[in-house]
Amino acid sequence: MAQDFQSYIDRIKAERPDEFVTVSHEVDPAHEITATIMKTEQEARRRPVFLFDKVKGTDFKVMSNLHASRNRLAMALGCGPREMQKKFLHAMSNPIPPREINTGPCKDVIIKGADVDMRALPQIVHHGDDGGPYITAAISFAKDPDTGIYNCAYNRLMITGKDTTSIHLTLGKHLWEFHQVAAARGEPLPVAFAIGVHPTIALGCLAIGSIDEDEVAIMGGLFGEPLEMVRCETVDLLVPAHAEMIIEGEILPGATVDEGPFGEFTGYSLGAREREVVKVKAITHRKDAVFYDMNVGHLDHMLLSTIPMEANLYRAVRSMVPSVKAVRVPSPFTCFVSIEQRLKGQGKNAIMAVLGADLYVKRVVIVDHDVDIFDERQVNWAIATRCQPERDLIVIGGARGSDLDPSTSGDDGFTSKWGVDATAKPLLSEFTPRHRFPQDVWDRIDVDKILS
């Protein structure tokens, strides 16, 4: 499978031409890119990939909204939309280590030292209250200072100077842990950021698991072959050889900068906070590279992160309740799970499995397998008719959650979590029966013929 960004874009142009839009007039990177995408979605009900040919203040073209379609992501993985979770679980169980090659397209142009200028990149301001220009689609590559195992993640970067950015490290996550270890030794943490990658790499970097699981190998599992990587110019790290752009640097020990506000995936603009500092040492990129920008808080961002989350949560629930049928993450901090409950109490076991498997999940609803979790009306019906709050509601206080949750009142992610066991009690087979029809009557009704 081709591992480069451009080959995938060419497939979209060839196979889904109505899903690719080129904006040829000059746009202002301050607000206009994000606003164009959102107004198109709201007024035309379309979510195409956008290529902005002329962006004020930079020589780079900007692309966005690539991941805002489940069908496009499935095409990247070489499967149907309903097979993505199965493929992701297979990759997590069958990782393929990367292959280092001598060089790659990401090194067509090499800029180092005093020649580095972050201000030459598109200075994209996404929402009206943002504190400055942000890089939102930077995938970090870093190694555990003790084990050398790679971790990859999306980390927002606010451009703060010619060769500096802030970095948002989610408290308790793996890159934050790596930085804590390095900073305790008084050492910077080497880090590199890939921008403009094949969606398979973007999905793989969001895999959620143990700190000793290597996301780079999961990317290989998704490709079905080793990810081709090249060595950085100024830090001891490997990065995707076919990326559009690589930013090399170090997260400094003990240094912080005022970062934000920034409009996050929650739909809220969170205020300024002290965040860590990245010293940029090099920028390498393809000749005629396209700069990818993620539309944070909208489907380009939300759908991409949902697929790996659902796979990890399915795996976690299956370890406790083998008869799990489906897992869905429909909105921030929320998870719906359907199970075929064979023993009393498995609904609550599933709640605990979800809350223990993902830092961000705050609300869990467990339903029986006869409820379609992709239909929120059915989920609400199950809560209303199969749940008694005093018996079926679990609330856990004093837990770690997302530091981007505005309801934590400035406690930086110290939160409460809750689960709803909306399964029939004691078991579905013993519960009040639902409406049903004789199967022969149901089968002989031809809806297409009636409506034609």
C-alpha positions in Angstrom: 0.0 0.0 0.0 1.3 3.5 -0.8 2.3 5.2 2.4 2.3 8.8 1.2 -0.2 11.6 1.6 -0.3 12.6 -2.1 -1.1 9.2 -3.4 -4.2 9.0 -1.1 -5.3 12.5 -2.2 -4.9 11.4 -5.9 -7.3 8.4 -5.1 -9.9 10.8 -3.7 -9.7 13.0 -6.8 -10.0 10.0 -9.0 -12.6 8.0 -7.1 -14.6 10.7 -5.3 -14.1 13.9 -7.3 -17.2 15.5 -5.7 -15.4 15.2 -2.3 -12.5 17.4 -3.3 -12.7 21.2 -3.5 -9.9 23.6 -4.5 -10.2 27.2 -3.3 -8.1 29.2 -5.8 -8.5 32.7 -4.5 -6.3 34.0 -1.7 -7.5 33.3 1.9 -6.5 34.8 5.2 -5.2 32.1 7.5 -6.7 34.0 10.5 -10.2 32.4 10.8 -11.1 32.2 7.1 -9.9 28.6 6.5 -11.9 27.2 9.4 -14.9 29.4 8.7 -15.0 28.2 5.0 -15.1 24.6 6.1 -17.8 25.1 8.7 -20.1 27.3 6.6 -19.9 24.8 3.7 -21.0 22.0 6.2 -23.8 24.1 7.7 -25.3 25.6 4.5 -24.4 23.0 1.8 -24.5 19.9 4.1 -21.1 18.8 2.5 -17.8 17.8 4.1 -15.3 17.7 1.2 -11.5 17.8 1.4 -10.4 21.4 0.9 -7.2 22.6 -0.7 -6.5 26.3 -0.3 -4.1 27.2 -3.1 -3.1 30.7 -2.0 -2.8 31.4 1.7 -1.8 34.9 2.8 1.7 35.2 4.3 3.1 31.8 3.2 4.3 29.9 0.2 2.6 26.6 1.4 -0.7 25.4 0.2 -3.1 24.3 3.0 -5.3 21.3 3.1 -8.0 20.4 5.6 -11.1 18.3 6.3 -9.6 15.1 5.0 -10.8 13.0 7.9 -14.4 14.3 8.1 -15.8 11.2 6.3 -15.9 7.6 7.7 -16.0 6.3 4.1 -12.7 8.2 3.3 -11.0 6.8 6.3 -12.2 3.3 5.5 -10.8 3.7 1.9 -7.4 4.6 3.5 -7.5 1.4 5.5 -8.6 -0.7 2.5 -11.8 -1.9 4.0 -15.5 -1.0 4.4 -16.7 1.4 7.1 -18.1 -1.4 9.2 -14.8 -3.3 9.1 -12.6 -0.5 10.4 -12.9 -1.6 14.1 -12.0 -5.2 13.2 -9.0 -4.1 11.2 -7.8 -1.8 14.0 -8.1 -4.6 16.6 -6.2 -6.9 14.3 -3.4 -4.3 13.9 -3.2 -3.9 17.7 -2.8 -7.6 18.1 -0.5 -8.1 15.1 1.9 -5.1 15.1 4.6 -4.9 12.4 7.9 -3.1 13.4 9.0 -0.2 11.1 11.7 -0.3 8.5 14.4 2.4 8.4 15.4 3.6 5.0 18.2 6.0 4.0 16.1 8.9 2.9 12.7 9.9 1.8 10.6 12.6 0.3 10.2 14.4 3.7 13.9 15.4 3.3 13.6 17.0 -0.1 14.2 20.4 1.6 16.2 20.6 4.9 16.3 23.7 7.0 18.3 23.8 10.2 19.7 26.1 12.9 19.4 29.8 12.3 17.5 29.3 9.1 14.5 27.8 10.9 11.6 30.2 10.8 8.2 28.9 12.1 6.6 32.2 10.9 7.1 31.0 7.3 4.5 28.3 7.9 0.8 29.1 7.6 -0.2 31.2 10.6 -3.6 29.6 11.0 -5.9 31.1 13.7 -8.9 28.7 14.0 -11.5 30.5 16.1 -12.2 34.0 17.2 -10.9 33.7 20.7 -7.7 31.9 20.0 -4.5 33.3 21.4 -2.5 33.0 18.3 -1.6 30.8 15.3 -1.7 27.0 16.0 -0.4 23.9 14.3 -3.2 21.4 15.0 -2.2 18.4 12.9 1.3 17.7 14.3 1.8 14.1 15.1 4.5 13.8 17.8 7.1 11.0 17.7 9.1 10.5 20.9 10.8 7.7 22.7 10.5 6.5 26.3 13.7 7.8 27.9 14.1 4.4 29.7 12.9 1.8 27.2 13.2 3.5 23.8 9.7 2.5 22.9 8.0 5.1 20.6 4.9 7.0 21.5 2.9 9.0 18.9 0.0 11.4 19.5 -1.6 14.6 18.2 -0.3 17.6 20.2 -1.4 21.1 19.5 1.5 23.6 19.0 1.1 27.4 19.3 3.7 29.3 17.4 5.4 31.6 19.9 8.5 32.7 18.0 11.0 32.1 15.2 12.1 28.7 16.6 9.8 28.1 19.5 6.3 26.8 20.1 4.2 25.8 23.1 3.0 22.2 23.4 -0.1 20.9 25.1 0.8 17.7 26.9 -2.3 16.0 28.2 -1.8 15.3 31.9 -1.2 11.6 32.6 -0.8 10.6 29.0 2.3 8.9 27.7 4.2 11.9 26.1 3.6 13.9 29.4 5.1 10.9 31.3 8.2 10.8 29.0 8.7 14.5 29.5 8.4 14.1 33.3 11.1 11.4 33.3 13.5 13.5 31.1 12.8 16.8 33.0 13.5 15.1 36.4 17.0 14.4 35.0 17.3 18.0 33.8 17.3 16.8 30.2 15.2 17.9 27.2 13.0 15.4 25.5 13.8 14.9 21.8 10.6 15.1 19.8 9.7 15.3 16.1 6.3 16.2 14.5 5.0 14.8 11.2 2.5 17.0 9.3 0.6 15.8 6.3 0.6 12.0 6.5 -1.4 9.1 5.0 -4.6 8.7 7.1 -3.5 5.2 8.2 -0.6 6.9 10.1 -3.0 9.4 11.6 -5.3 6.6 12.8 -2.4 4.5 14.2 -1.0 7.4 16.2 -4.2 7.6 18.1 -4.2 4.0 19.3 -4.8 3.8 23.0 -3.2 1.2 25.1 -0.4 0.4 27.5 2.7 2.7 27.6 4.7 -0.2 26.3 2.6 -0.5 23.1 4.4 1.0 20.1 2.1 3.0 17.9 4.6 2.9 15.1 4.3 -0.9 14.9 0.5 -0.5 15.0 0.7 1.7 12.0 2.6 -1.1 10.3 -0.1 -3.5 11.3 -2.7 -1.2 9.7 -0.7 -0.9 6.5 0.0 -4.7 6.5 3.7 -3.9 6.0 6.5 -2.0 7.8 6.1 1.8 8.0 9.0 3.3 6.1 10.9 5.7 8.4 14.0 7.9 8.1 16.3 9.3 10.8 16.0 12.9 11.8 18.7 15.5 11.1 19.1 16.9 14.6 17.5 14.5 17.1 17.8 10.7 17.5 14.4 9.8 16.2 12.8 8.1 13.3 9.9 9.7 11.4 7.6 8.7 8.5 9.7 8.9 5.3 6.7 10.0 3.1 5.4 12.8 5.3 4.8 16.2 3.8 6.7 17.9 6.6 8.8 17.1 9.7 9.5 19.6 12.6 12.4 18.5 14.8 13.0 19.8 18.3 13.2 19.3 22.0 10.7 19.8 24.8 12.7 21.9 27.3 13.0 20.9 31.0 11.5 23.4 33.4 10.4 25.9 30.8 6.8 27.1 30.3 5.0 29.7 28.4 1.5 31.3 28.5 -0.5 29.3 25.9 -4.0 29.9 24.6 -6.9 30.5 24.7 -7.8 27.8 22.1 -11.1 26.5 20.8 -10.9 22.7 21.6 -12.8 19.6 20.6 -15.3 20.2 23.4 -16.8 23.1 21.5 -15.5 25.6 24.1 -12.6 28.1 24.0 -10.4 27.3 27.0 -8.4 30.0 28.6 -4.7 30.6 28.7 -2.5 28.2 30.7 1.1 27.6 31.3 2.4 24.9 28.9 5.7 23.4 28.0 8.1 24.8 25.4 9.5 23.2 22.2 12.8 24.5 20.8 12.7 23.8 17.1 16.0 22.7 15.6 15.0 21.8 12.1 12.2 21.7 9.5 12.3 19.3 6.6 9.7 18.9 3.9 8.8 17.6 0.5 9.3 19.8 -2.5 6.0 21.6 -3.1 4.8 20.2 0.3 1.1 20.7 1.3 0.6 21.9 4.9 -2.2 19.9 6.6 -4.4 21.7 9.1 -6.9 19.8 11.3 -10.3 21.4 11.8 -10.3 21.0 15.6 -13.6 20.4 17.3 -15.3 19.3 14.1 -15.6 16.0 12.3 -12.1 16.2 10.8 -10.8 15.9 14.3 -13.6 14.0 16.1 -14.2 11.2 13.7 -10.4 10.5 13.3 -10.0 10.0 17.1 -13.2 8.1 17.6 -12.2 5.0 15.6 -9.1 4.1 17.6 -11.0 4.9 20.9 -13.8 2.5 20.0 -11.4 -0.3 19.1 -9.5 0.1 22.4 -12.7 0.3 24.4 -14.1 -2.8 22.7 -10.9 -4.7 23.6 -11.2 -3.5 27.2 -14.9 -4.5 27.6 -14.3 -7.8 25.9 -11.7 -8.7 28.5 -14.5 -8.4 31.2 -17.6 -9.2 29.2 -16.8 -11.5 26.2 -20.3 -11.1 24.8 -19.8 -7.4 24.0 -21.5 -6.6 20.6 -20.6 -3.0 19.8 -18.9 0.1 21.2 -19.6 3.7 20.1 -18.1 7.0 21.1 -20.9 9.5 19.9 -19.6 12.7 21.5 -16.9 14.1 23.8 -16.3 12.1 27.0 -19.1 9.6 26.2 -19.3 5.9 25.4 -22.2 3.6 24.5 -21.8 -0.1 24.7 -24.1 -3.0 23.8 -23.7 -6.4 25.4 -25.5 -9.7 25.3 -25.8 -10.0 29.1 -25.6 -13.7 30.1 -25.0 -13.2 33.8 -26.4 -10.7 36.2 -24.0 -7.8 36.9 -22.2 -7.8 33.6 -23.6 -4.4 32.8 -21.8 -2.8 35.7 -18.6 -4.8 34.9 -18.7 -3.2 31.4 -19.0 0.2 33.0 -15.9 -0.3 35.1 -14.0 -1.7 32.1 -14.7 1.4 30.0 -13.9 3.9 32.8 -10.6 2.2 33.5 -9.5 2.0 29.9 -9.7 5.6 28.7 -8.7 8.7 30.6 -11.1 10.9 28.7 -14.3 8.9 29.0 -16.6 10.5 31.7 -20.1 9.0 30.8 -20.8 5.4 30.0 -24.2 3.9 29.0 -24.5 0.1 28.8 -27.5 -1.4 26.9 -28.6 -4.9 25.8 -27.8 -6.3 22.3 -31.3 -5.6 21.0 -30.6 -1.8 21.3 -28.9 -0.1 18.3 -26.2 2.1 19.9 -25.9 4.1 16.6 -29.5 5.3 17.2 -29.5 7.7 20.2 -33.3 7.5 20.4 -33.0 3.8 21.2 -30.3 4.4 23.8 -32.5 7.0 25.5 -35.5 4.6 25.3 -33.4 1.9 27.1 -32.4 4.4 29.8 -36.0 5.4 30.3 -37.5 1.9 30.4 -34.8 -0.4 31.7 -33.1 1.7 34.3 -33.7 2.7 37.9 -31.3 5.5 39.0 -30.9 4.4 42.6 -30.0 0.9 41.4 -28.3 1.4 38.0 -26.4 4.7 38.3 -22.7 4.6 39.3 -20.9 7.8 40.2 -17.1 7.9 40.8 -15.6 11.0 42.3 -12.0 12.1 42.5 -10.8 10.6 39.2 -8.5 11.8 36.5 -10.1 13.0 33.4 -9.5 15.4 30.5 -7.8 18.7 31.4 -9.8 20.1 28.4 -13.1 19.5 30.1 -14.5 23.0 31.0 -16.8 21.5 33.7 -13.9 20.7 35.9 -13.8 24.3 37.1 -10.1 24.8 36.7 -9.1 21.6 38.5 -7.1 20.6 35.4 -8.8 17.3 34.8 -9.7 16.2 38.3 -13.3 15.1 37.7 -16.2 12.8 38.5 -17.3 10.0 36.2 -20.6 8.2 35.9 -22.1 5.1 34.3 -25.6 4.0 33.5 -26.5 0.3 33.4 -29.5 0.5 31.1 -29.7 -3.3 30.6 -32.9 -5.2 31.4 -33.0 -6.7 34.9 -32.3 -9.3 35.9 -31.7 -10.4 32.2 -33.3 -9.5 28.9 -34.8 -13.0 28.5 -36.8 -12.4 31.8 -37.8 -8.8 31.1 -41.1 -7.4 29.8 -41.2 -8.3 26.1 -40.9 -5.7 23.4 -43.4 -5.2 20.6 -42.8 -7.8 17.9 -44.5 -9.1 14.7 -44.9 -12.6 13.3 -41.8 -13.2 11.2 -43.7 -14.3 8.1 -45.7 -11.0 8.1 -42.6 -9.0 8.5 -40.8 -10.8 5.7 -43.6 -10.5 3.1 -43.8 -6.7 3.3 -42.0 -5.1 0.3 -41.3 -1.5 1.4 -39.7 -0.6 -1.9 -42.7 -1.8 -3.9 -45.1 0.1 -1.6 -43.2 3.3 -1.9 -42.5 3.1 -5.7 
